[in-house]
């Protein structure tokens, strides 16, 4: 969708919303008309179309030393922080 102009992007979004609304409205309600109004409301509230990037960033190899340093920093931070109230983990049976 990156090569579409703003009008085509709006039409594509309106089609997607129309498809979502189809069959969920009262008889006689026009899904395309409601979709157009929904897009107008989104635009009035600052919504805008942003082109999606086609490029997928390369992840590269993970450096194990980075993970070790991160774990060390997390342990240091946890050791320095003030103790807070006990909050059991979900499913904790020792609470």
Steps between C-alpha positions, in 0.01 A plus 500: 500500500803728497453595135140619544414868504296638795169464313573138417608437861172648622302286257691190610433581868132569427471164322656324799261670744204430269595133494519500880159665538321296235231286658533667840282802440127542506323434172509805278822640647771552238831360627704700246333826609571427867859402417552836325366684807725292729805598295392867512479481880842336525646770275337779707667358810847506347510158338702478183619236257860394541659292230616160613866421444568209266844448651547251780796598715773243524536355847853368466663262744430543866803582712498284817717757679225759462249268669744434786561873553126566495438230759775643721351849475154367586636318808683815615186709455287249689755490784496882533125561481289560807289205604138544409183325604483131427303433186456130433529378143182368341463139601739535796389248761734628774316831549 
